[in-house]
Structure formats: structure tokens, C-alpha cells
Amino acid sequence: MSNDQISAHSDAVESSQYQSKNPTGDIDETVRLRFLALQADVHPALLENLRMLQDAQFHQEQSSDDLDEAIQCCQLAVKATSYIDYAAHLNRLVGLFDSRFQKRDSQLFSQLHLPSDALEISCYAQSQLTTPMSDFLDEAFRQGFLALQAAIDPALLESLANQFNLRYTETQDIKDLNLAIEYSQLATKMTTYGHHDLKPRLELLAELLELRFRSTEHLPDLDSAIQFTYAAIMATTNDPTKDNLIPLWLDIGGRLGRRFSATGNSVDFDDALRYLFLAAKEITENSPFYVDILCELAFTFNRRYEKSSDLGDLNRSISLRRRVYESTVEQDQLWLDCLRDLAGDLAVRYKRVKNIVDLYDGVEVAYTVAEKVIVVSSDYHFHSVCFYELGAMLLLVYEADKNMKKYLDFAIDWSRRAVGASRAHREVVHLLERLLKLRFEKTHQVNDSEEAARWAEGAARWAEEAARWAEEAARCGKSV
């Protein structure tokens, strides 16, 4: 293997230790080949030119964004360079990072030590002394990007983004997701407006940013995902058919709903409903987005219910999910999740209004889920969760009417199945222990009391093991 190949391969995989921790086989080989293809297509001098332009803009305007762009160009130049020039590019990259450190350090110093009037005077003096050169720099940037675009096929960058995203699903290492976002951003920048690939690249970038938000809860990622989704909607002007717009309306509605959950801003809630209702008006039960849109609408109303406790929102959520339950759509994972949420909503409404009909309806839905999950999913842990939820619903029925002992028996049977489906979570064990104690109080069967004691001991051992795992994870710097 040549030095160039070694450089590309080591950059793709990061280190042998990283790979051995989470081997991903063919994914790593695909990433390596994409890097080699990218290295063959791009001339590092083009990236170096862009880096110099961005650096010049930074020294003129002192904008940290320009410095970040310069660093990104230099990083890509390092990845694409030959072994001979590797050290030179790395030295430039070190210098850029040093400039960014000094820039941020000086900003912090200014904020801490200089009075506001002195800052205003300084900014005014600087603006008077700076010679405007933005027109020249903008033209230079334009020409530089045109040259870079001619050298790089954005499809290669998009492919790398997809491969790192696939790797992230295997490793759950945020570094892979960060790299996927980095290459997706560059692929999007390199795609001209009106190009047929701009819309899917904007959608991919928005999806990756939302994925990182779900992992880190960093709100600017969600804000960026929303903005790129808006841009994707605008990019459909060449083919503004409803088939193209419906999935985008669904995406923007869902992301605005998640933003409402994070901020509580009613404007986000109203905008989310507006886009989701636009999508809902265009679908029928045969639409591939039927379940997605109804579920997202239900989630949106449910989010506001969690903040306001307005029973009307809970009723709307139940009504939307019941439409999915009563439809003839494909019974897949999304359908199961919708039914689980419906059963949970019915249980919540029962606790609010004490209408026993909600409780019986919830048991019926939960029973449907428990029966279908074995067919739909091969995840035994998920089986356990569904069986546990049915056992908890049956317990509510028994608590509402102590004469309904058969529901207590059913709850015990399904809770035992939940324990047997996979390594039981402690909530499952505690539920089974409680159910057995209740039946012992009703029937005074010694077997129930003894079994409850065994489960109590098991739960205690489980808690001790969990504490040891948490302690070990803390020593290793990881989370459980």
C-alpha cells in the first residue's frame, strides 16, 4: 500500500484502536475507497487557495466564521494531500487553530476587562481604518469554489457522508456522525442552485443535524435542520408537485414540533401544525405517509398536553392514533409504536376522567400490540416492553374493580412472559412482584408469596449489578 493510501485510510478509520473497539467490516472498506476516490479527484492546491482566501477575509473582518471555514478547507486539504506535503498542510492547520484560540481568548479578555464605551470606540476606529475589499474577496471566493467544484464531484462527498452515517448507526460514536455532517455540508455547498441533487442533499444534511440534536440536545443543530428543510422546500420550485412536498411538510412539521418541546415557544407549535395539516389534507389511507403524518400530528398535540394539561389536546392525540388503529395500513414497527402510544394516552385519560371505557379500550389496544409484536419485530427486548405495558394496563383494570380477579391473573401471566422474553428490566420484576403480592392478599396462596419473594431478591441483585456497572463505567469514563 502506498503512502497516499496509508494517509487516506488512517484518516477514514481514525485509528486501529477505534476500529477494533467497534469493527464495522465492509463499511470501513467502503469509506477507505471513497477517500481514495476523493483524493484522486481533488487537487490540494485548490483547497489551499480557498484556505488562504478565507484566512485573508478573517484578518480583514475578524469574523470567527471565516476562520472556521479556513480550518475546514485546510482539514480537507490535509486529507487529500500526498505524504510529501502532509507536514506542510498540518503546520498550516496548527497555525489556524492557534489563530482561532487567540481570537476567542482576546474576545473573552475584551468582554471581561474592557468597558463597553471603550469597545465601541475601538470598533468605530477599526471600521474607519479598514479598507473595504469585500468585492474583490467575494469574486476570489467565487472563482475558487468554481475551480474546486470542477475538481471534486460532490457525489463523492455525499457518498462519504452516507457511509459515515451508516457507520454511526453501527458504532453510535458521535465522531462518525460529526464527519457525516462535515462531508454533507461540503457536498451541499458544492452543489449549484437549481441542480437536481440540491434538494436530496439538503434533506440529508437536515436529517443528520436532527440526528445529532437527538443525541446531544444541542438546539442550534435542530435550528439548522429546520433552516435546511426550508431550503429544500424552496429547492422544489422546479418540480413543486404535492408528492415532493408532502414528505418535506412532514419533516418540517416534525422538527418544529421537537423545537416546541425544547423551547415551549407557541409559534413553533402553530407552525408545526400548519405544515402537518398541509400534508394531512393531501393524503388518503393508501398514502405511504398516512401513518407518519397522523402519528406526528398526535405527537405534536401530545407535546402541548404535557406542557398545558389541556384535555382537548389529549383527546385530539387519541383521535388521531385511533384512526391508525382502525385503518388497514401495513402493520409494521411504526404502526406498533402508534398503538403503544394510543394505549398510553387512554390510560392517562382514564386517570384524569375515570371513564372505565378508556381503560378497557387501552387493554384491547395493548393486547393487540402484545400479539402482533412477535410477528412484526425480532427484538426480544421490545417484546418484553410490550408484554410489560399490557401487564401494567391489566393491573389498572384490577385496581378499578377488585372483583375482576381474572385481570390480575392475566397481568401476572403477561408479566411473566415479559421477564422471560429477555433480561428483564427492574420495573418488570417489580411489577411482577407487586402483582403476586396482590394475588396472595386475595387468595392466600403460599406459592404466590414465595414467588414474589424470589423476584424481590432478584430485583435486589439486579440493583447491585447495576450499581457495579455504573461504578465501572464511571471509572472508564463512559455512561451505562
C-alpha positions as CSV (number, residue, x, y, z in Angstrom):
1,M,0.0,0.0,0.0
2,S,1.4,3.5,-0.9
3,N,1.9,6.3,1.5
4,D,-1.0,8.1,-0.1
5,Q,-3.3,5.1,0.6
6,I,-2.0,4.8,4.1
7,S,-2.8,8.5,4.8
8,A,-6.3,8.2,3.4
9,H,-7.1,5.0,5.2
10,S,-5.8,6.2,8.5
11,D,-7.8,9.4,8.2
12,A,-11.0,7.4,7.4
13,V,-10.8,5.0,10.3
14,E,-9.0,7.4,12.7
15,S,-7.0,4.7,14.5
16,S,-6.7,0.9,14.8
17,Q,-7.9,1.2,18.4
18,Y,-11.1,2.9,17.3
19,Q,-11.8,0.3,14.7
20,S,-11.1,-2.7,17.0
21,K,-13.5,-1.3,19.5
22,N,-16.3,-1.3,17.1
23,P,-15.4,-3.4,14.0
24,T,-17.7,-2.4,11.1
25,G,-16.2,-4.6,8.3
26,D,-17.4,-3.6,4.9
27,I,-18.4,-0.1,6.0
28,D,-14.7,0.8,6.8
29,E,-13.6,-0.6,3.4
30,T,-16.2,1.5,1.6
31,V,-15.1,4.6,3.5
32,R,-11.5,3.9,2.6
33,L,-12.3,3.5,-1.1
34,R,-14.4,6.7,-1.1
35,F,-11.5,8.6,0.5
36,L,-9.1,7.3,-2.2
37,A,-11.5,8.4,-4.9
38,L,-11.8,11.8,-3.3
39,Q,-8.0,12.1,-3.1
40,A,-7.7,11.2,-6.7
41,D,-10.2,13.9,-7.8
42,V,-9.2,16.9,-5.7
43,H,-6.0,18.9,-6.0
44,P,-4.9,20.1,-2.6
45,A,-3.7,23.4,-4.0
46,L,-7.3,24.4,-4.8
47,L,-8.3,23.8,-1.2
48,E,-5.2,25.7,-0.1
49,N,-6.2,28.7,-2.2
50,L,-9.6,28.7,-0.6
51,R,-8.0,28.4,2.8
52,M,-5.8,31.5,2.1
53,L,-8.8,33.5,0.9
54,Q,-10.8,32.6,4.0
55,D,-7.8,33.4,6.1
56,A,-7.4,36.8,4.4
57,Q,-11.1,37.5,5.0
58,F,-10.6,36.6,8.7
59,H,-7.7,39.1,9.1
60,Q,-9.8,41.8,7.4
61,E,-13.1,41.3,9.2
62,Q,-12.1,39.3,12.3
63,S,-15.1,37.0,11.9
64,S,-14.7,33.7,13.6
65,D,-16.9,32.1,10.9
66,D,-14.3,32.9,8.3
67,L,-11.6,31.3,10.4
68,D,-13.8,28.2,10.9
69,E,-14.2,28.0,7.1
70,A,-10.4,28.3,6.6
71,I,-9.9,25.5,9.1
72,Q,-12.4,23.3,7.3
73,C,-10.7,23.9,3.9
74,C,-7.3,23.2,5.4
75,Q,-8.5,20.0,7.1
76,L,-9.8,18.7,3.8
77,A,-6.5,19.6,2.1
78,V,-4.7,17.5,4.8
79,K,-7.0,14.6,4.0
80,A,-6.4,14.9,0.2
81,T,-2.7,15.7,0.2
82,S,0.2,13.5,-0.6
83,Y,2.5,12.1,2.0
84,I,5.3,14.5,0.9
85,D,3.2,17.7,1.6
86,Y,1.4,16.3,4.6
87,A,3.6,18.0,7.2
88,A,3.3,21.4,5.5
89,H,-0.5,21.3,5.5
90,L,-0.6,20.1,9.1
91,N,1.6,23.1,10.1
92,R,-0.8,25.5,8.4
93,L,-3.7,23.8,10.2
94,V,-1.9,24.2,13.6
95,G,-1.5,27.9,12.8
96,L,-5.2,28.3,12.1
97,F,-6.2,26.6,15.3
98,D,-3.8,28.8,17.1
99,S,-5.4,31.9,15.5
100,R,-8.8,30.7,16.5
101,F,-7.6,30.2,20.1
102,Q,-6.1,33.7,20.2
103,K,-9.2,35.2,18.6
104,R,-11.5,33.6,21.2
105,D,-9.1,34.3,24.0
106,S,-9.0,38.0,23.0
107,Q,-12.8,38.2,22.8
108,L,-13.1,36.8,26.2
109,F,-10.5,39.2,27.5
110,S,-12.3,42.1,25.9
111,Q,-15.6,41.1,27.5
112,L,-14.1,40.7,30.9
113,H,-11.9,43.7,31.2
114,L,-12.8,46.5,28.7
115,P,-15.7,48.8,29.5
116,S,-18.5,49.0,26.8
117,D,-17.7,52.6,25.8
118,A,-14.1,51.7,25.1
119,L,-15.2,48.7,23.0
120,E,-17.5,51.0,20.9
121,I,-14.7,53.5,20.4
122,S,-12.3,50.7,19.4
123,C,-14.9,49.2,16.9
124,Y,-15.5,52.6,15.4
125,A,-11.8,53.3,15.0
126,Q,-11.3,49.9,13.4
127,S,-14.2,50.5,11.0
128,Q,-12.7,53.8,9.9
129,L,-9.2,52.3,9.3
130,T,-10.3,49.2,7.4
131,T,-10.1,49.4,3.6
132,P,-13.2,47.7,2.1
133,M,-12.1,44.8,-0.1
134,S,-15.1,42.6,0.2
135,D,-16.0,42.8,-3.6
136,F,-12.5,41.5,-4.6
137,L,-12.6,38.8,-1.9
138,D,-16.1,37.7,-2.9
139,E,-15.1,37.3,-6.5
140,A,-12.0,35.4,-5.5
141,F,-14.1,33.1,-3.4
142,R,-16.4,32.5,-6.3
143,Q,-13.6,31.7,-8.7
144,G,-12.0,29.4,-6.0
145,F,-15.2,27.5,-5.5
146,L,-15.7,27.1,-9.2
147,A,-12.3,25.6,-9.5
148,L,-12.9,23.3,-6.6
149,Q,-16.2,22.3,-7.9
150,A,-14.6,21.4,-11.2
151,A,-12.1,19.2,-9.4
152,I,-14.4,17.5,-6.9
153,D,-17.6,15.5,-7.7
154,P,-20.0,16.5,-4.8
155,A,-21.4,13.0,-5.1
156,L,-18.2,11.7,-3.6
157,L,-18.6,13.9,-0.6
158,E,-22.3,12.9,-0.3
159,S,-21.3,9.2,-0.5
160,L,-18.8,9.7,2.3
161,A,-21.5,11.4,4.4
162,N,-23.8,8.4,3.8
163,Q,-21.0,6.0,4.7
164,F,-20.2,7.8,7.9
165,N,-23.9,7.9,8.8
166,L,-24.1,4.2,8.2
167,R,-21.0,3.7,10.4
168,Y,-22.6,5.8,13.1
169,T,-25.6,3.5,13.2
170,E,-23.2,0.7,13.9
171,T,-20.8,2.4,16.3
172,Q,-23.0,5.1,17.9
173,D,-19.8,7.1,18.1
174,I,-20.5,10.8,17.7
175,K,-17.2,11.3,15.8
176,D,-18.7,9.3,12.9
177,L,-21.9,11.5,12.9
178,N,-19.8,14.7,13.0
179,L,-17.8,13.5,10.0
180,A,-21.0,12.6,8.2
181,I,-22.3,16.2,8.8
182,E,-19.0,17.7,7.7
183,Y,-19.0,16.0,4.4
184,S,-22.7,16.5,3.9
185,Q,-22.2,20.2,4.4
186,L,-19.4,20.4,1.9
187,A,-21.4,18.4,-0.6
188,T,-24.3,20.8,-0.3
189,K,-22.0,23.8,-0.6
190,M,-20.5,22.4,-3.8
191,T,-24.0,21.9,-5.4
192,T,-25.2,24.8,-7.5
193,Y,-28.7,26.2,-7.0
194,G,-31.2,24.5,-9.4
195,H,-29.2,21.3,-9.6
196,H,-31.4,18.2,-9.3
197,D,-29.3,16.9,-6.4
198,L,-29.5,20.0,-4.3
199,K,-32.9,19.0,-2.7
200,P,-31.8,15.5,-1.6
201,R,-28.5,16.8,-0.3
202,L,-30.3,19.5,1.8
203,E,-32.6,16.8,3.1
204,L,-29.7,14.6,4.1
205,L,-27.9,17.4,5.9
206,A,-31.1,18.3,7.8
207,E,-31.6,14.7,8.7
208,L,-28.0,14.3,10.0
209,L,-28.3,17.5,12.0
210,E,-31.5,16.4,13.6
211,L,-29.9,13.1,14.4
212,R,-27.1,14.9,16.2
213,F,-29.7,17.0,18.1
214,R,-31.4,13.9,19.3
215,S,-28.1,12.6,20.6
216,T,-26.7,15.8,22.1
217,E,-29.8,18.0,22.6
218,H,-27.8,20.9,21.1
219,L,-30.6,23.2,19.9
220,P,-28.5,25.0,17.2
221,D,-28.4,21.7,15.3
222,L,-32.2,21.5,15.3
223,D,-32.4,25.1,14.2
224,S,-30.0,24.4,11.3
225,A,-32.0,21.3,10.4
226,I,-35.2,23.4,10.2
227,Q,-33.5,26.0,8.0
228,F,-32.1,23.4,5.6
229,T,-35.6,21.8,5.4
230,Y,-37.0,25.2,4.5
231,A,-34.3,25.5,1.8
232,A,-35.2,22.0,0.5
233,I,-38.8,23.2,0.2
234,M,-37.6,26.2,-1.8
235,A,-35.5,23.9,-4.0
236,T,-38.6,22.0,-5.1
237,T,-39.7,25.0,-7.2
238,N,-38.6,23.2,-10.4
239,D,-40.9,20.3,-9.5
240,P,-43.4,21.6,-6.9
241,T,-45.7,18.5,-7.0
242,K,-47.5,17.5,-3.9
243,D,-45.8,14.1,-3.9
244,N,-42.5,16.0,-3.5
245,L,-43.8,18.5,-0.9
246,I,-45.7,16.1,1.4
247,P,-42.6,14.4,2.9
248,L,-40.9,17.9,3.3
249,W,-44.0,19.3,5.1
250,L,-43.9,16.2,7.3
251,D,-40.2,16.8,8.1
252,I,-40.5,20.5,8.8
253,G,-43.7,19.9,10.9
254,G,-41.9,17.2,13.0
255,R,-38.8,19.3,13.5
256,L,-40.8,22.4,14.6
257,G,-42.7,20.2,17.0
258,R,-39.5,19.0,18.5
259,R,-38.4,22.6,18.8
260,F,-41.6,23.4,20.6
261,S,-40.8,20.6,23.1
262,A,-37.4,22.1,23.7
263,T,-38.4,25.8,23.9
264,G,-42.1,25.9,24.7
265,N,-42.5,28.6,22.0
266,S,-46.1,28.6,20.8
267,V,-45.0,30.0,17.4
268,D,-43.1,26.7,16.8
269,F,-46.3,24.7,17.7
270,D,-48.5,26.8,15.4
271,D,-46.0,26.4,12.5
272,A,-45.7,22.7,13.1
273,L,-49.5,22.3,12.9
274,R,-49.7,24.4,9.8
275,Y,-47.2,22.2,7.8
276,L,-48.6,18.9,9.2
277,F,-52.2,19.9,8.3
278,L,-51.0,20.9,4.8
279,A,-49.6,17.3,4.5
280,A,-52.7,15.7,6.1
281,K,-55.1,17.4,3.6
282,E,-53.3,15.6,0.7
283,I,-53.2,12.0,1.9
284,T,-55.6,9.1,2.0
285,E,-55.3,5.8,3.9
286,N,-53.4,4.4,0.9
287,S,-50.7,7.1,1.1
288,P,-47.3,5.9,2.1
289,F,-47.2,8.8,4.6
290,Y,-50.6,8.2,6.2
291,V,-49.3,6.7,9.4
292,D,-46.3,9.0,9.7
293,I,-48.4,12.2,9.3
294,L,-51.2,11.1,11.7
295,C,-48.6,10.0,14.3
296,E,-46.6,13.2,14.0
297,L,-49.8,15.3,14.5
298,A,-50.7,13.2,17.5
299,F,-47.1,13.7,18.9
300,T,-47.5,17.4,18.4
301,F,-50.8,17.7,20.3
302,N,-49.3,15.4,23.0
303,R,-46.3,17.6,23.4
304,R,-48.6,20.6,24.1
305,Y,-50.7,18.5,26.5
306,E,-47.5,17.7,28.5
307,K,-47.0,21.4,28.9
308,S,-50.5,22.7,29.4
309,S,-52.5,19.6,30.6
310,D,-55.3,20.7,28.2
311,L,-57.6,17.7,27.9
312,G,-58.6,18.8,24.4
313,D,-55.0,18.1,23.2
314,L,-55.0,14.7,24.7
315,N,-58.4,14.0,23.1
316,R,-57.0,15.0,19.7
317,S,-54.0,12.8,20.1
318,I,-56.2,9.8,20.9
319,S,-58.5,10.5,18.0
320,L,-55.6,10.6,15.5
321,R,-53.9,7.5,16.8
322,R,-57.3,5.7,16.9
323,R,-57.6,6.4,13.1
324,V,-54.3,4.5,12.6
325,Y,-55.5,1.6,14.9
326,E,-58.8,1.3,12.9
327,S,-57.2,1.6,9.5
328,T,-56.0,-1.3,7.3
329,V,-52.4,0.1,6.9
330,E,-49.3,-2.2,7.0
331,Q,-48.7,-3.5,10.5
332,D,-45.0,-2.5,10.9
333,Q,-42.9,-1.0,13.7
334,L,-44.3,2.5,13.2
335,W,-47.8,1.1,13.5
336,L,-46.9,-0.8,16.7
337,D,-45.4,2.3,18.2
338,C,-48.5,4.3,17.4
339,L,-50.7,1.7,19.1
340,R,-48.4,1.7,22.2
341,D,-48.8,5.4,22.4
342,L,-52.6,5.1,22.0
343,A,-52.8,2.7,24.9
344,G,-50.7,5.0,27.0
345,D,-52.9,8.0,26.1
346,L,-56.0,6.1,27.0
347,A,-54.5,5.2,30.4
348,V,-53.6,8.8,31.0
349,R,-57.2,10.0,30.2
350,Y,-58.6,7.3,32.4
351,K,-56.6,8.6,35.3
352,R,-57.9,12.1,34.6
353,V,-61.6,11.5,34.0
354,K,-62.1,8.0,35.5
355,N,-64.0,6.7,32.5
356,I,-63.7,2.9,32.7
357,V,-64.3,2.6,28.9
358,D,-60.9,4.2,28.3
359,L,-59.3,1.6,30.4
360,Y,-61.0,-1.3,28.6
361,D,-60.1,0.2,25.2
362,G,-56.5,0.6,26.4
363,V,-56.3,-3.0,27.4
364,E,-57.7,-4.0,24.0
365,V,-55.1,-2.0,22.2
366,A,-52.2,-3.1,24.4
367,Y,-53.3,-6.8,23.9
368,T,-53.2,-6.2,20.1
369,V,-49.7,-4.9,20.4
370,A,-48.6,-7.8,22.5
371,E,-50.0,-10.3,20.0
372,K,-48.6,-8.6,16.9
373,V,-45.1,-7.7,18.2
374,I,-43.9,-11.2,17.9
375,V,-44.7,-11.1,14.2
376,V,-43.5,-7.6,13.5
377,S,-40.3,-7.4,15.5
378,S,-37.5,-9.8,16.2
379,D,-36.2,-7.7,19.1
380,Y,-36.9,-9.7,22.3
381,H,-36.3,-6.7,24.5
382,F,-39.1,-4.9,22.6
383,H,-41.3,-8.0,23.1
384,S,-40.6,-7.7,26.9
385,V,-41.5,-4.0,26.9
386,C,-44.9,-4.6,25.1
387,F,-45.8,-7.5,27.4
388,Y,-44.9,-5.3,30.5
389,E,-47.1,-2.5,29.2
390,L,-50.1,-4.9,28.8
391,G,-49.5,-6.2,32.4
392,A,-49.5,-2.7,33.7
393,M,-52.8,-1.9,31.9
394,L,-54.4,-5.1,33.3
395,L,-53.3,-4.1,36.8
396,L,-55.2,-0.8,36.3
397,V,-58.4,-2.7,35.5
398,Y,-58.0,-4.9,38.6
399,E,-57.4,-1.8,40.8
400,A,-60.5,-0.2,39.4
401,D,-62.6,-3.4,40.3
402,K,-61.0,-5.8,42.8
403,N,-63.7,-8.4,41.9
404,M,-62.1,-8.7,38.4
405,K,-59.5,-11.3,39.6
406,K,-59.1,-12.7,36.1
407,Y,-57.5,-9.5,35.0
408,L,-55.0,-9.9,37.9
409,D,-54.3,-13.4,36.6
410,F,-53.8,-12.1,33.1
411,A,-51.5,-9.4,34.3
412,I,-49.3,-12.0,36.1
413,D,-49.2,-14.2,33.0
414,W,-48.1,-11.4,30.7
415,S,-45.6,-10.0,33.2
416,R,-44.0,-13.5,33.5
417,R,-43.7,-13.5,29.7
418,A,-42.1,-10.1,29.9
419,V,-39.5,-11.5,32.3
420,G,-38.9,-14.5,30.0
421,A,-38.7,-12.5,26.8
422,S,-35.3,-11.1,27.6
423,R,-33.2,-10.0,30.6
424,A,-35.9,-8.2,32.5
425,H,-35.6,-4.5,33.5
426,R,-36.1,-3.9,37.2
427,E,-39.5,-2.2,36.5
428,V,-40.8,-5.5,35.0
429,V,-39.6,-7.5,38.0
430,H,-41.1,-5.0,40.5
431,L,-44.4,-5.2,38.6
432,L,-44.5,-9.0,38.8
433,E,-43.5,-8.9,42.5
434,R,-46.4,-6.5,43.2
435,L,-48.9,-8.5,41.2
436,L,-48.1,-11.7,43.0
437,K,-48.4,-10.0,46.4
438,L,-51.8,-8.7,45.4
439,R,-53.0,-12.1,44.4
440,F,-51.6,-13.5,47.7
441,E,-53.7,-11.0,49.6
442,K,-56.7,-12.1,47.6
443,T,-56.2,-15.9,47.6
444,H,-53.6,-16.5,50.4
445,Q,-51.8,-19.0,48.1
446,V,-48.3,-19.6,49.6
447,N,-46.8,-20.2,46.1
448,D,-47.5,-16.6,45.2
449,S,-45.9,-15.2,48.3
450,E,-42.8,-17.4,47.8
451,E,-42.5,-16.4,44.1
452,A,-42.9,-12.7,45.0
453,A,-40.0,-13.1,47.5
454,R,-37.8,-14.7,44.8
455,W,-38.5,-11.8,42.4
456,A,-37.8,-9.3,45.2
457,E,-34.4,-11.0,45.8
458,G,-33.8,-11.0,42.0
459,A,-34.6,-7.3,41.8
460,A,-32.1,-6.6,44.7
461,R,-29.4,-8.5,42.9
462,W,-30.2,-6.6,39.7
463,A,-29.9,-3.3,41.5
464,E,-26.5,-4.3,43.0
465,E,-25.2,-5.3,39.5
466,A,-26.5,-2.1,38.0
467,A,-24.6,-0.1,40.7
468,R,-21.4,-2.1,39.9
469,W,-21.8,-1.4,36.2
470,A,-22.3,2.3,36.9
471,E,-19.3,2.4,39.1
472,E,-17.2,0.6,36.5
473,A,-18.5,2.8,33.7
474,A,-17.6,5.9,35.8
475,R,-14.0,4.7,36.1
476,C,-13.8,4.1,32.4
477,G,-15.4,7.5,31.6
478,K,-18.4,6.0,29.9
479,S,-22.2,6.0,30.6
480,V,-24.3,3.0,31.3
